[in-house]
């Protein structure tokens, strides 16, 4: 994707406006459910390890398309990394692995519709498009977002919903984009260092003078 200013996505709205859009996002292609607690822990582990994906529902080719499509929806900008760095495609793979067969099938059909529309317009699947072609394509398929009619328009809306939720569930979305300073993930409980006679960087307490 080309660089976007004002933290704007390929669909032309700011990232924070996208949060409000989630509440009213509906379409023929079913929206993915909320990730289970087990799935949330798995997503956290994927981000922490930053290793190659271990797919549960998507094929490698489907994962590559989802990875490119979600990153086009929330690209990297001057403020923070985009959906690809946040591992949103892995989030969607986990959601699909927890979904029933009809919903997974609707997403498989949506991915096929995406590539069919891309090939019809540019004679190439979505992952092969240039940045300029991606911008043109997303502008076109997001134009009727309020009332999507075609399969690819419906898939864009469903994927946008999942992308927003995945991005703002990720460490990058929460701490780098929203710059939330609250509850931080710790891989282990380290205890308070004042017990060892040191200032504690975790709780902020100062070492107590020994009697």
Secondary structure, 3 states (H helix, E strand, C coil): CCCCCCCECCCCCEHHHHHHHHCCCCCCCCCCCCCCHHHHHHHHHHHHHCCCCCCCCCCHHHHHHHHHHHHHHCCCCCCCCCCCCCCHHHHHHHHHHCCCHHHHHHHHHHHHHHHHHHHHHHCCCHHHCCHHHHHHHHHHHCCCHHHCCCHHHHHHHHHHHHHHHHHCCCHHHHHHHCCCCCCCCCCCCCCCHHHHCCCCCCCCCCCCCCC
